[in-house]
Amino acid sequence: MSQLERKLLALMTTAEGMAEVVKSGLRREVFEEPIHRQVFVWMVNYWNKSGKAPTWAVMETEFPAVTLKLREECPVKESVEWLVRELDRRHSWGQLQDIAMKAAVTGCEDPTGALETLARDAKAAMGCPGCGPLPTCGQPSNPGGWPASGSRWQPSACWSATRASARACSGC
């Protein structure tokens, strides 16, 4: 499935593709391949610092081995919107599996505790206000949600609204 990741990274070498990815609020956690996660963070930081998408020449200098594989994906036929949605869906499915397995392991011994853990972990995975590891809004001075250092993602208002409407949360 890293092909989806490579396709999205390839589209992020254009201003239009990068702007759409940043606007979507896509998180680094959706990238399963560690090198793709690193490239994604670097590309978004490059965008935030320069206001431009990194060109193929920049990418070849910074990530020569990855860039070769990215070029193999061109031209990308899928839209940025679809790739973002699919990567997010894949990540959510993985989280669901992890949460369910954790609850299944402890459920026999302590069903009530397992249900509480299941509910807490599900809310955290959804990024619900007050119950998840992610803050509920981004900094006004940072609409893309990425700090200059790249140390921790802050969801943009667009991401929060999209996420909230896509996954209505009750009881947070």
Biotite code that builds the C-alpha atoms (Angstrom):
import biotite.structure as struc

atoms = struc.array([
    struc.Atom([0.000, 0.000, 0.000], chain_id="A", res_id=1, res_name="MET", atom_name="CA", element="C"),
    struc.Atom([2.967, 2.283, 0.057], chain_id="A", res_id=2, res_name="SER", atom_name="CA", element="C"),
    struc.Atom([2.119, 2.921, -3.588], chain_id="A", res_id=3, res_name="GLN", atom_name="CA", element="C"),
    struc.Atom([-0.714, 5.189, -2.382], chain_id="A", res_id=4, res_name="LEU", atom_name="CA", element="C"),
    struc.Atom([1.781, 7.054, -0.216], chain_id="A", res_id=5, res_name="GLU", atom_name="CA", element="C"),
    struc.Atom([4.227, 7.478, -3.097], chain_id="A", res_id=6, res_name="ARG", atom_name="CA", element="C"),
    struc.Atom([1.470, 8.733, -5.392], chain_id="A", res_id=7, res_name="LYS", atom_name="CA", element="C"),
    struc.Atom([0.418, 11.377, -2.887], chain_id="A", res_id=8, res_name="LEU", atom_name="CA", element="C"),
    struc.Atom([4.023, 12.457, -2.320], chain_id="A", res_id=9, res_name="LEU", atom_name="CA", element="C"),
    struc.Atom([4.483, 12.747, -6.092], chain_id="A", res_id=10, res_name="ALA", atom_name="CA", element="C"),
    struc.Atom([1.424, 15.012, -6.317], chain_id="A", res_id=11, res_name="LEU", atom_name="CA", element="C"),
    struc.Atom([2.856, 17.124, -3.492], chain_id="A", res_id=12, res_name="MET", atom_name="CA", element="C"),
    struc.Atom([5.615, 18.301, -5.861], chain_id="A", res_id=13, res_name="THR", atom_name="CA", element="C"),
    struc.Atom([3.070, 20.633, -7.465], chain_id="A", res_id=14, res_name="THR", atom_name="CA", element="C"),
    struc.Atom([1.699, 23.793, -5.859], chain_id="A", res_id=15, res_name="ALA", atom_name="CA", element="C"),
    struc.Atom([-1.881, 22.649, -6.428], chain_id="A", res_id=16, res_name="GLU", atom_name="CA", element="C"),
    struc.Atom([-1.294, 19.202, -4.950], chain_id="A", res_id=17, res_name="GLY", atom_name="CA", element="C"),
    struc.Atom([0.616, 20.540, -1.959], chain_id="A", res_id=18, res_name="MET", atom_name="CA", element="C"),
    struc.Atom([-2.014, 23.196, -1.229], chain_id="A", res_id=19, res_name="ALA", atom_name="CA", element="C"),
    struc.Atom([-4.771, 20.585, -1.309], chain_id="A", res_id=20, res_name="GLU", atom_name="CA", element="C"),
    struc.Atom([-2.858, 18.227, 1.024], chain_id="A", res_id=21, res_name="VAL", atom_name="CA", element="C"),
    struc.Atom([-2.103, 21.018, 3.503], chain_id="A", res_id=22, res_name="VAL", atom_name="CA", element="C"),
    struc.Atom([-5.721, 22.202, 3.385], chain_id="A", res_id=23, res_name="LYS", atom_name="CA", element="C"),
    struc.Atom([-6.937, 18.646, 4.071], chain_id="A", res_id=24, res_name="SER", atom_name="CA", element="C"),
    struc.Atom([-5.018, 18.551, 7.363], chain_id="A", res_id=25, res_name="GLY", atom_name="CA", element="C"),
    struc.Atom([-3.595, 15.128, 6.552], chain_id="A", res_id=26, res_name="LEU", atom_name="CA", element="C"),
    struc.Atom([-1.528, 13.816, 9.444], chain_id="A", res_id=27, res_name="ARG", atom_name="CA", element="C"),
    struc.Atom([1.865, 12.173, 9.258], chain_id="A", res_id=28, res_name="ARG", atom_name="CA", element="C"),
    struc.Atom([0.487, 9.153, 11.109], chain_id="A", res_id=29, res_name="GLU", atom_name="CA", element="C"),
    struc.Atom([-1.357, 7.937, 8.003], chain_id="A", res_id=30, res_name="VAL", atom_name="CA", element="C"),
    struc.Atom([1.964, 7.059, 6.373], chain_id="A", res_id=31, res_name="PHE", atom_name="CA", element="C"),
    struc.Atom([2.914, 3.484, 7.216], chain_id="A", res_id=32, res_name="GLU", atom_name="CA", element="C"),
    struc.Atom([6.362, 3.635, 5.617], chain_id="A", res_id=33, res_name="GLU", atom_name="CA", element="C"),
    struc.Atom([8.720, 5.537, 7.954], chain_id="A", res_id=34, res_name="PRO", atom_name="CA", element="C"),
    struc.Atom([10.646, 7.074, 5.058], chain_id="A", res_id=35, res_name="ILE", atom_name="CA", element="C"),
    struc.Atom([7.418, 8.309, 3.462], chain_id="A", res_id=36, res_name="HIS", atom_name="CA", element="C"),
    struc.Atom([6.389, 9.839, 6.789], chain_id="A", res_id=37, res_name="ARG", atom_name="CA", element="C"),
    struc.Atom([9.745, 11.606, 6.979], chain_id="A", res_id=38, res_name="GLN", atom_name="CA", element="C"),
    struc.Atom([9.461, 12.857, 3.376], chain_id="A", res_id=39, res_name="VAL", atom_name="CA", element="C"),
    struc.Atom([5.893, 14.062, 4.013], chain_id="A", res_id=40, res_name="PHE", atom_name="CA", element="C"),
    struc.Atom([6.928, 16.065, 7.097], chain_id="A", res_id=41, res_name="VAL", atom_name="CA", element="C"),
    struc.Atom([9.912, 17.514, 5.247], chain_id="A", res_id=42, res_name="TRP", atom_name="CA", element="C"),
    struc.Atom([7.770, 18.506, 2.241], chain_id="A", res_id=43, res_name="MET", atom_name="CA", element="C"),
    struc.Atom([5.142, 20.229, 4.399], chain_id="A", res_id=44, res_name="VAL", atom_name="CA", element="C"),
    struc.Atom([7.849, 22.075, 6.341], chain_id="A", res_id=45, res_name="ASN", atom_name="CA", element="C"),
    struc.Atom([9.433, 23.130, 3.035], chain_id="A", res_id=46, res_name="TYR", atom_name="CA", element="C"),
    struc.Atom([6.027, 24.454, 1.914], chain_id="A", res_id=47, res_name="TRP", atom_name="CA", element="C"),
    struc.Atom([5.519, 26.313, 5.203], chain_id="A", res_id=48, res_name="ASN", atom_name="CA", element="C"),
    struc.Atom([8.978, 27.921, 5.063], chain_id="A", res_id=49, res_name="LYS", atom_name="CA", element="C"),
    struc.Atom([9.156, 28.805, 1.357], chain_id="A", res_id=50, res_name="SER", atom_name="CA", element="C"),
    struc.Atom([5.512, 28.997, 0.292], chain_id="A", res_id=51, res_name="GLY", atom_name="CA", element="C"),
    struc.Atom([6.372, 26.691, -2.606], chain_id="A", res_id=52, res_name="LYS", atom_name="CA", element="C"),
    struc.Atom([6.107, 22.987, -3.265], chain_id="A", res_id=53, res_name="ALA", atom_name="CA", element="C"),
    struc.Atom([9.483, 21.259, -3.502], chain_id="A", res_id=54, res_name="PRO", atom_name="CA", element="C"),
    struc.Atom([10.476, 20.659, -7.114], chain_id="A", res_id=55, res_name="THR", atom_name="CA", element="C"),
    struc.Atom([11.764, 17.362, -8.479], chain_id="A", res_id=56, res_name="TRP", atom_name="CA", element="C"),
    struc.Atom([15.288, 18.823, -8.390], chain_id="A", res_id=57, res_name="ALA", atom_name="CA", element="C"),
    struc.Atom([14.956, 19.641, -4.681], chain_id="A", res_id=58, res_name="VAL", atom_name="CA", element="C"),
    struc.Atom([13.491, 16.206, -3.977], chain_id="A", res_id=59, res_name="MET", atom_name="CA", element="C"),
    struc.Atom([16.327, 14.458, -5.845], chain_id="A", res_id=60, res_name="GLU", atom_name="CA", element="C"),
    struc.Atom([18.861, 16.341, -3.729], chain_id="A", res_id=61, res_name="THR", atom_name="CA", element="C"),
    struc.Atom([17.142, 15.668, -0.404], chain_id="A", res_id=62, res_name="GLU", atom_name="CA", element="C"),
    struc.Atom([15.775, 12.146, -0.998], chain_id="A", res_id=63, res_name="PHE", atom_name="CA", element="C"),
    struc.Atom([17.435, 10.594, -4.062], chain_id="A", res_id=64, res_name="PRO", atom_name="CA", element="C"),
    struc.Atom([16.276, 6.989, -3.503], chain_id="A", res_id=65, res_name="ALA", atom_name="CA", element="C"),
    struc.Atom([12.697, 7.985, -2.701], chain_id="A", res_id=66, res_name="VAL", atom_name="CA", element="C"),
    struc.Atom([12.461, 10.420, -5.603], chain_id="A", res_id=67, res_name="THR", atom_name="CA", element="C"),
    struc.Atom([13.314, 7.662, -8.082], chain_id="A", res_id=68, res_name="LEU", atom_name="CA", element="C"),
    struc.Atom([10.336, 5.627, -6.838], chain_id="A", res_id=69, res_name="LYS", atom_name="CA", element="C"),
    struc.Atom([8.110, 8.723, -6.828], chain_id="A", res_id=70, res_name="LEU", atom_name="CA", element="C"),
    struc.Atom([8.895, 9.397, -10.477], chain_id="A", res_id=71, res_name="ARG", atom_name="CA", element="C"),
    struc.Atom([7.837, 5.828, -11.319], chain_id="A", res_id=72, res_name="GLU", atom_name="CA", element="C"),
    struc.Atom([4.310, 6.734, -10.139], chain_id="A", res_id=73, res_name="GLU", atom_name="CA", element="C"),
    struc.Atom([3.990, 9.597, -12.624], chain_id="A", res_id=74, res_name="CYS", atom_name="CA", element="C"),
    struc.Atom([1.670, 10.514, -14.067], chain_id="A", res_id=75, res_name="PRO", atom_name="CA", element="C"),
    struc.Atom([-0.631, 9.960, -11.101], chain_id="A", res_id=76, res_name="VAL", atom_name="CA", element="C"),
    struc.Atom([-4.195, 9.324, -12.198], chain_id="A", res_id=77, res_name="LYS", atom_name="CA", element="C"),
    struc.Atom([-5.855, 9.521, -8.781], chain_id="A", res_id=78, res_name="GLU", atom_name="CA", element="C"),
    struc.Atom([-6.906, 12.836, -7.266], chain_id="A", res_id=79, res_name="SER", atom_name="CA", element="C"),
    struc.Atom([-5.303, 14.276, -4.150], chain_id="A", res_id=80, res_name="VAL", atom_name="CA", element="C"),
    struc.Atom([-8.707, 14.185, -2.468], chain_id="A", res_id=81, res_name="GLU", atom_name="CA", element="C"),
    struc.Atom([-9.135, 10.464, -3.110], chain_id="A", res_id=82, res_name="TRP", atom_name="CA", element="C"),
    struc.Atom([-5.588, 9.594, -2.002], chain_id="A", res_id=83, res_name="LEU", atom_name="CA", element="C"),
    struc.Atom([-5.970, 11.604, 1.213], chain_id="A", res_id=84, res_name="VAL", atom_name="CA", element="C"),
    struc.Atom([-9.311, 9.961, 1.949], chain_id="A", res_id=85, res_name="ARG", atom_name="CA", element="C"),
    struc.Atom([-7.950, 6.474, 1.230], chain_id="A", res_id=86, res_name="GLU", atom_name="CA", element="C"),
    struc.Atom([-4.852, 6.952, 3.398], chain_id="A", res_id=87, res_name="LEU", atom_name="CA", element="C"),
    struc.Atom([-7.021, 8.274, 6.226], chain_id="A", res_id=88, res_name="ASP", atom_name="CA", element="C"),
    struc.Atom([-9.432, 5.341, 5.836], chain_id="A", res_id=89, res_name="ARG", atom_name="CA", element="C"),
    struc.Atom([-6.567, 2.846, 5.891], chain_id="A", res_id=90, res_name="ARG", atom_name="CA", element="C"),
    struc.Atom([-5.120, 4.460, 9.005], chain_id="A", res_id=91, res_name="HIS", atom_name="CA", element="C"),
    struc.Atom([-8.516, 4.446, 10.763], chain_id="A", res_id=92, res_name="SER", atom_name="CA", element="C"),
    struc.Atom([-9.048, 0.784, 9.857], chain_id="A", res_id=93, res_name="TRP", atom_name="CA", element="C"),
    struc.Atom([-5.658, -0.078, 11.383], chain_id="A", res_id=94, res_name="GLY", atom_name="CA", element="C"),
    struc.Atom([-6.504, 1.846, 14.543], chain_id="A", res_id=95, res_name="GLN", atom_name="CA", element="C"),
    struc.Atom([-9.842, 0.050, 14.797], chain_id="A", res_id=96, res_name="LEU", atom_name="CA", element="C"),
    struc.Atom([-8.118, -3.328, 14.506], chain_id="A", res_id=97, res_name="GLN", atom_name="CA", element="C"),
    struc.Atom([-5.551, -2.409, 17.187], chain_id="A", res_id=98, res_name="ASP", atom_name="CA", element="C"),
    struc.Atom([-8.230, -1.131, 19.570], chain_id="A", res_id=99, res_name="ILE", atom_name="CA", element="C"),
    struc.Atom([-10.444, -4.185, 19.059], chain_id="A", res_id=100, res_name="ALA", atom_name="CA", element="C"),
    struc.Atom([-7.549, -6.616, 19.613], chain_id="A", res_id=101, res_name="MET", atom_name="CA", element="C"),
    struc.Atom([-6.513, -4.826, 22.794], chain_id="A", res_id=102, res_name="LYS", atom_name="CA", element="C"),
    struc.Atom([-10.092, -5.013, 24.126], chain_id="A", res_id=103, res_name="ALA", atom_name="CA", element="C"),
    struc.Atom([-10.433, -8.665, 23.106], chain_id="A", res_id=104, res_name="ALA", atom_name="CA", element="C"),
    struc.Atom([-7.293, -9.637, 25.011], chain_id="A", res_id=105, res_name="VAL", atom_name="CA", element="C"),
    struc.Atom([-8.429, -8.058, 28.298], chain_id="A", res_id=106, res_name="THR", atom_name="CA", element="C"),
    struc.Atom([-12.190, -8.507, 27.840], chain_id="A", res_id=107, res_name="GLY", atom_name="CA", element="C"),
    struc.Atom([-12.436, -11.982, 29.333], chain_id="A", res_id=108, res_name="CYS", atom_name="CA", element="C"),
    struc.Atom([-10.705, -10.996, 32.574], chain_id="A", res_id=109, res_name="GLU", atom_name="CA", element="C"),
    struc.Atom([-12.270, -7.551, 32.961], chain_id="A", res_id=110, res_name="ASP", atom_name="CA", element="C"),
    struc.Atom([-15.173, -6.859, 30.564], chain_id="A", res_id=111, res_name="PRO", atom_name="CA", element="C"),
    struc.Atom([-16.076, -3.514, 32.149], chain_id="A", res_id=112, res_name="THR", atom_name="CA", element="C"),
    struc.Atom([-12.481, -2.318, 32.077], chain_id="A", res_id=113, res_name="GLY", atom_name="CA", element="C"),
    struc.Atom([-12.129, -3.495, 28.494], chain_id="A", res_id=114, res_name="ALA", atom_name="CA", element="C"),
    struc.Atom([-15.233, -1.542, 27.471], chain_id="A", res_id=115, res_name="LEU", atom_name="CA", element="C"),
    struc.Atom([-13.936, 1.589, 29.199], chain_id="A", res_id=116, res_name="GLU", atom_name="CA", element="C"),
    struc.Atom([-10.582, 1.207, 27.479], chain_id="A", res_id=117, res_name="THR", atom_name="CA", element="C"),
    struc.Atom([-12.304, 0.525, 24.170], chain_id="A", res_id=118, res_name="LEU", atom_name="CA", element="C"),
    struc.Atom([-14.415, 3.694, 24.487], chain_id="A", res_id=119, res_name="ALA", atom_name="CA", element="C"),
    struc.Atom([-11.429, 5.833, 25.552], chain_id="A", res_id=120, res_name="ARG", atom_name="CA", element="C"),
    struc.Atom([-9.172, 4.502, 22.792], chain_id="A", res_id=121, res_name="ASP", atom_name="CA", element="C"),
    struc.Atom([-11.891, 4.924, 20.150], chain_id="A", res_id=122, res_name="ALA", atom_name="CA", element="C"),
    struc.Atom([-12.450, 8.551, 21.164], chain_id="A", res_id=123, res_name="LYS", atom_name="CA", element="C"),
    struc.Atom([-8.704, 9.186, 21.113], chain_id="A", res_id=124, res_name="ALA", atom_name="CA", element="C"),
    struc.Atom([-8.424, 7.620, 17.648], chain_id="A", res_id=125, res_name="ALA", atom_name="CA", element="C"),
    struc.Atom([-11.172, 9.921, 16.391], chain_id="A", res_id=126, res_name="MET", atom_name="CA", element="C"),
    struc.Atom([-9.381, 12.972, 17.778], chain_id="A", res_id=127, res_name="GLY", atom_name="CA", element="C"),
    struc.Atom([-12.389, 14.005, 19.857], chain_id="A", res_id=128, res_name="CYS", atom_name="CA", element="C"),
    struc.Atom([-12.030, 17.269, 21.815], chain_id="A", res_id=129, res_name="PRO", atom_name="CA", element="C"),
    struc.Atom([-10.813, 16.664, 25.320], chain_id="A", res_id=130, res_name="GLY", atom_name="CA", element="C"),
    struc.Atom([-10.366, 12.919, 24.966], chain_id="A", res_id=131, res_name="CYS", atom_name="CA", element="C"),
    struc.Atom([-7.762, 12.391, 22.283], chain_id="A", res_id=132, res_name="GLY", atom_name="CA", element="C"),
    struc.Atom([-4.072, 13.108, 21.892], chain_id="A", res_id=133, res_name="PRO", atom_name="CA", element="C"),
    struc.Atom([-4.710, 15.828, 19.311], chain_id="A", res_id=134, res_name="LEU", atom_name="CA", element="C"),
    struc.Atom([-5.656, 19.400, 20.223], chain_id="A", res_id=135, res_name="PRO", atom_name="CA", element="C"),
    struc.Atom([-8.972, 20.624, 18.817], chain_id="A", res_id=136, res_name="THR", atom_name="CA", element="C"),
    struc.Atom([-7.795, 23.599, 16.818], chain_id="A", res_id=137, res_name="CYS", atom_name="CA", element="C"),
    struc.Atom([-4.722, 24.885, 15.044], chain_id="A", res_id=138, res_name="GLY", atom_name="CA", element="C"),
    struc.Atom([-2.854, 28.094, 15.624], chain_id="A", res_id=139, res_name="GLN", atom_name="CA", element="C"),
    struc.Atom([-4.275, 31.052, 13.635], chain_id="A", res_id=140, res_name="PRO", atom_name="CA", element="C"),
    struc.Atom([-0.760, 31.917, 12.504], chain_id="A", res_id=141, res_name="SER", atom_name="CA", element="C"),
    struc.Atom([-0.274, 28.400, 11.199], chain_id="A", res_id=142, res_name="ASN", atom_name="CA", element="C"),
    struc.Atom([-3.244, 27.489, 8.971], chain_id="A", res_id=143, res_name="PRO", atom_name="CA", element="C"),
    struc.Atom([-1.677, 24.262, 7.714], chain_id="A", res_id=144, res_name="GLY", atom_name="CA", element="C"),
    struc.Atom([-1.246, 23.034, 11.250], chain_id="A", res_id=145, res_name="GLY", atom_name="CA", element="C"),
    struc.Atom([2.485, 22.332, 11.057], chain_id="A", res_id=146, res_name="TRP", atom_name="CA", element="C"),
    struc.Atom([4.925, 24.036, 13.415], chain_id="A", res_id=147, res_name="PRO", atom_name="CA", element="C"),
    struc.Atom([8.145, 25.271, 11.842], chain_id="A", res_id=148, res_name="ALA", atom_name="CA", element="C"),
    struc.Atom([10.125, 22.644, 13.741], chain_id="A", res_id=149, res_name="SER", atom_name="CA", element="C"),
    struc.Atom([7.839, 19.853, 12.546], chain_id="A", res_id=150, res_name="GLY", atom_name="CA", element="C"),
    struc.Atom([7.727, 18.488, 16.072], chain_id="A", res_id=151, res_name="SER", atom_name="CA", element="C"),
    struc.Atom([3.968, 18.100, 16.559], chain_id="A", res_id=152, res_name="ARG", atom_name="CA", element="C"),
    struc.Atom([1.041, 18.445, 14.243], chain_id="A", res_id=153, res_name="TRP", atom_name="CA", element="C"),
    struc.Atom([-1.786, 20.800, 15.208], chain_id="A", res_id=154, res_name="GLN", atom_name="CA", element="C"),
    struc.Atom([-5.031, 20.242, 13.296], chain_id="A", res_id=155, res_name="PRO", atom_name="CA", element="C"),
    struc.Atom([-6.284, 23.123, 11.224], chain_id="A", res_id=156, res_name="SER", atom_name="CA", element="C"),
    struc.Atom([-9.849, 24.383, 11.605], chain_id="A", res_id=157, res_name="ALA", atom_name="CA", element="C"),
    struc.Atom([-10.558, 22.800, 8.210], chain_id="A", res_id=158, res_name="CYS", atom_name="CA", element="C"),
    struc.Atom([-9.295, 19.416, 9.423], chain_id="A", res_id=159, res_name="TRP", atom_name="CA", element="C"),
    struc.Atom([-11.305, 19.621, 12.633], chain_id="A", res_id=160, res_name="SER", atom_name="CA", element="C"),
    struc.Atom([-14.510, 20.516, 10.794], chain_id="A", res_id=161, res_name="ALA", atom_name="CA", element="C"),
    struc.Atom([-14.009, 17.807, 8.171], chain_id="A", res_id=162, res_name="THR", atom_name="CA", element="C"),
    struc.Atom([-13.143, 15.204, 10.781], chain_id="A", res_id=163, res_name="ARG", atom_name="CA", element="C"),
    struc.Atom([-16.100, 16.180, 12.988], chain_id="A", res_id=164, res_name="ALA", atom_name="CA", element="C"),
    struc.Atom([-18.610, 15.968, 10.159], chain_id="A", res_id=165, res_name="SER", atom_name="CA", element="C"),
    struc.Atom([-17.162, 12.725, 8.812], chain_id="A", res_id=166, res_name="ALA", atom_name="CA", element="C"),
    struc.Atom([-17.161, 11.064, 12.220], chain_id="A", res_id=167, res_name="ARG", atom_name="CA", element="C"),
    struc.Atom([-19.769, 12.534, 14.490], chain_id="A", res_id=168, res_name="ALA", atom_name="CA", element="C"),
    struc.Atom([-18.679, 12.135, 18.077], chain_id="A", res_id=169, res_name="CYS", atom_name="CA", element="C"),
    struc.Atom([-21.104, 11.821, 20.951], chain_id="A", res_id=170, res_name="SER", atom_name="CA", element="C"),
    struc.Atom([-20.305, 11.867, 24.609], chain_id="A", res_id=171, res_name="GLY", atom_name="CA", element="C"),
    struc.Atom([-16.912, 13.573, 24.503], chain_id="A", res_id=172, res_name="CYS", atom_name="CA", element="C"),
])
